[in-house]
């Protein structure tokens, strides 16, 4: 009497989800409260941890900030709030007349047109990317992000082929699409989308500013394409479905899974063909 059955106790403990309370109270809790409703947080937290840390989204953000500082401080321009000459001549900017330099379809994400541009992108990709990477890890979040970057530049080359492109909006909007599909598929409840509505104002401002840069007459300034936003969010919905469905479980028997893969691949093939043979850009 009074003895404790340690074997049964261990079995009971092992049957419960393991949640690292230190991690919950630390790096992840600060971010997941912004996008996950209270009734779903414990379920999501069961799969979240800081080991490994969200290296990809932090590293890409630091790289983008470093490039912006480089052009703002050391390159010629009228003022650093909105950059001009320094970025339009950058070897990183997507320029349709130089699209044979294939790296530009990715490297444009490192160049931003001003403080407001980079601030909005960094804030949103950190708020969305860190919680996603806590669960789905860097290689998956990175794949979705870079798929959005590539889809953004290719979509711009097709639907707005004569304009230049700068900024990480393709990748950021891929995270929007990835979060949306993550919420719908994994939780099967549309009210999870309330996390996006909390940042909807910022999204609207960012997209409106992109439209302004494209269509406003900025005293003869360079017009920047906004199509990367749309290409990025579509890439997030498709590639996000591939990587985020059911917390890393790849449902290879699901037709929608393969539809997303072949749909994105078909878009890439068409975009390459268009840029080589059809594009009106010089």
C-alpha positions in Angstrom: 0.0 0.0 0.0 1.2 3.4 -0.8 3.6 2.1 -3.5 3.7 4.0 -6.8 3.4 2.1 -10.0 6.2 4.0 -11.9 5.8 1.8 -15.0 2.2 2.8 -15.5 2.9 6.4 -14.7 5.6 6.5 -17.3 3.2 5.0 -19.8 0.6 7.5 -19.0 3.1 10.4 -19.3 4.4 9.1 -22.6 0.9 8.9 -24.1 0.4 12.7 -23.5 1.7 15.2 -26.1 5.1 16.5 -25.2 5.1 20.3 -25.1 8.3 22.1 -24.1 7.0 24.7 -21.6 10.1 26.7 -21.8 9.8 27.0 -25.6 6.1 27.7 -25.3 6.7 30.6 -22.9 9.6 31.9 -25.0 10.3 32.3 -28.7 7.2 30.6 -30.1 4.5 31.9 -27.8 5.3 35.5 -28.8 4.4 34.8 -32.4 1.8 32.1 -32.5 -0.7 34.1 -30.5 -1.0 36.5 -33.4 -2.3 33.9 -35.9 -3.7 30.9 -34.1 -7.1 31.0 -32.3 -7.0 30.0 -28.6 -8.9 26.8 -29.1 -6.3 25.5 -31.5 -3.1 26.7 -29.9 -2.4 23.6 -27.9 -2.8 21.3 -30.9 -0.5 23.5 -33.0 2.0 23.8 -30.1 2.4 20.1 -29.9 4.4 20.2 -33.1 6.2 23.5 -32.5 9.7 23.8 -31.1 12.7 26.0 -31.4 15.1 23.2 -32.2 16.2 23.8 -34.9 15.4 27.6 -34.7 13.7 29.4 -37.6 17.0 29.9 -39.4 15.7 30.4 -42.9 13.3 33.2 -42.4 15.6 35.1 -40.0 18.6 34.6 -42.3 16.7 35.8 -45.4 15.4 38.8 -43.5 18.9 39.8 -42.4 20.2 39.4 -46.0 17.5 41.6 -47.4 18.1 44.2 -44.7 21.9 44.2 -45.3 21.4 44.7 -49.1 19.0 47.6 -48.4 21.5 49.2 -46.0 24.3 48.8 -48.6 22.3 50.6 -51.3 20.9 53.2 -48.9 24.3 54.1 -47.4 27.0 53.5 -50.0 25.3 53.9 -53.4 24.2 57.2 -55.0 20.6 58.3 -54.6 18.7 61.5 -53.7 17.6 60.3 -50.3 17.3 57.0 -48.5 13.6 57.0 -47.7 12.9 56.1 -51.3 15.8 54.8 -53.3 16.1 55.5 -57.0 19.2 55.3 -59.2 21.1 52.9 -57.0 18.6 50.1 -57.2 17.5 50.5 -60.8 21.1 49.9 -61.9 21.6 47.0 -59.5 22.7 43.6 -60.9 20.1 42.2 -58.4 17.0 44.0 -59.8 14.8 42.2 -62.2 15.1 44.1 -65.4 13.1 42.7 -68.4 15.7 43.9 -70.8 18.3 41.8 -68.9 16.2 38.7 -68.2 18.8 36.5 -69.9 20.7 37.0 -66.6 18.7 34.3 -64.9 19.7 35.0 -61.4 17.6 38.2 -61.5 14.4 36.1 -61.3 15.4 35.4 -57.7 17.8 38.1 -56.7 15.3 40.9 -57.0 13.9 39.9 -53.6 17.0 41.4 -51.9 16.4 44.9 -53.4 13.8 47.3 -52.0 12.6 50.6 -53.2 12.5 52.4 -49.8 12.1 52.2 -46.0 8.3 51.6 -46.2 8.8 48.9 -48.7 11.3 46.8 -46.8 9.7 47.5 -43.4 6.4 46.1 -44.5 8.0 43.0 -46.1 10.3 42.2 -43.1 7.5 42.6 -40.5 5.0 40.4 -42.4 7.5 37.7 -43.3 8.8 37.4 -39.8 5.3 37.4 -38.2 4.1 34.7 -40.6 7.3 32.8 -41.4 8.5 32.3 -37.8 5.4 30.5 -36.6 5.2 28.4 -39.8 8.9 27.5 -39.5 8.5 26.4 -35.9 6.2 23.7 -37.1 7.1 23.0 -40.7 10.9 23.7 -40.5 13.2 25.8 -42.6 13.4 23.6 -45.7 9.6 23.6 -46.2 9.0 27.2 -45.4 12.0 28.1 -47.6 10.7 26.1 -50.5 7.3 27.9 -50.3 9.0 31.3 -49.9 11.4 30.8 -52.9 8.6 29.3 -55.0 6.7 32.6 -54.4 9.7 34.7 -55.4 10.2 32.8 -58.6 6.5 32.7 -59.4 6.3 36.5 -58.7 9.1 37.4 -61.2 7.8 34.9 -63.9 4.2 36.2 -63.5 5.5 39.8 -63.8 7.5 38.8 -67.0 4.3 37.5 -68.5 1.5 39.9 -67.4 3.6 43.1 -67.0 6.6 42.3 -69.2 8.0 45.8 -69.7 8.4 46.8 -66.0 11.2 46.2 -63.5 10.7 44.3 -60.3 12.2 44.8 -56.8 11.3 43.5 -53.3 10.5 40.3 -51.5 6.7 40.6 -51.9 6.5 37.4 -54.0 8.0 35.4 -51.1 5.9 37.3 -48.5 2.7 36.8 -50.3 3.6 33.1 -50.7 3.6 32.9 -46.9 0.1 34.5 -46.9 -1.1 31.8 -49.3 0.8 29.1 -47.3 -0.7 30.2 -44.0 -4.2 30.2 -45.6 -3.9 26.7 -47.0 -2.2 25.6 -43.7 -5.2 26.8 -41.8 -7.9 25.4 -44.1 -6.4 22.0 -44.6 -5.0 21.3 -41.2 -7.8 22.6 -39.1 -10.7 22.3 -41.4 -12.2 25.5 -40.0 -12.4 28.8 -41.8 -12.5 30.8 -38.6 -8.8 30.1 -38.4 -8.4 32.7 -41.1 -9.0 35.3 -38.4 -5.2 35.4 -38.1 -4.9 36.9 -41.5 -7.6 39.5 -40.8 -5.4 40.8 -38.0 -2.8 41.8 -40.6 -5.2 42.6 -43.4 -4.8 46.3 -43.0 -1.0 46.0 -43.6 -1.6 43.7 -46.6 -4.0 46.3 -48.1 -1.5 49.1 -47.6 1.3 47.1 -49.1 -0.7 46.1 -52.1 -2.1 49.6 -52.6 1.4 51.0 -52.4 2.5 48.5 -55.1 -0.3 49.6 -57.3 0.7 53.3 -56.8 4.3 52.6 -57.7 3.1 50.9 -60.9 0.5 53.3 -62.2 1.2 56.7 -60.6 3.1 59.2 -62.6 6.1 59.6 -60.3 7.7 62.5 -62.3 9.1 60.1 -64.9 10.4 57.7 -62.3 10.7 54.0 -62.9 7.4 52.0 -62.6 7.6 48.8 -60.6 5.5 45.8 -61.3 2.9 44.7 -58.7 2.1 41.3 -60.4 4.7 39.5 -58.1 2.2 39.9 -55.2 -0.4 37.9 -57.1 2.1 35.3 -58.4 3.4 34.8 -54.9 0.1 34.2 -53.3 -0.9 31.6 -55.9 2.4 29.9 -55.4 1.8 29.9 -51.7 -1.6 28.2 -52.1 -0.2 25.5 -54.4 3.3 24.8 -53.0 2.0 25.5 -49.5 -0.5 22.7 -50.0 2.4 20.4 -50.9 4.5 21.1 -47.9 2.1 22.2 -45.2 -0.7 19.6 -45.5 -1.4 17.6 -42.3 1.8 18.8 -40.6 4.4 17.3 -42.9 2.3 14.3 -44.0 2.5 14.0 -47.7 -0.8 12.7 -49.0 0.5 11.3 -52.3 -2.8 9.6 -53.0 -4.6 13.0 -52.9 -5.3 14.2 -56.5 -5.1 17.8 -55.3 -1.6 17.2 -54.1 -0.5 16.2 -57.6 -2.6 18.9 -59.2 -0.6 21.5 -57.3 2.7 20.0 -58.3 1.9 19.7 -62.0 0.1 23.1 -62.0 3.2 24.9 -60.7 5.5 22.9 -63.1 3.3 23.8 -66.1 3.4 27.4 -65.1 7.2 27.4 -65.0 7.5 25.7 -68.3 5.1 28.1 -70.0 6.9 31.1 -68.4 10.3 30.0 -69.7 8.8 29.4 -73.2 7.1 32.9 -73.1 10.3 34.7 -72.1 12.4 33.0 -74.7 10.0 33.2 -77.7 7.1 35.5 -77.1 7.9 38.3 -74.7 7.6 41.8 -76.1 10.5 43.0 -73.8 13.8 43.7 -75.6 
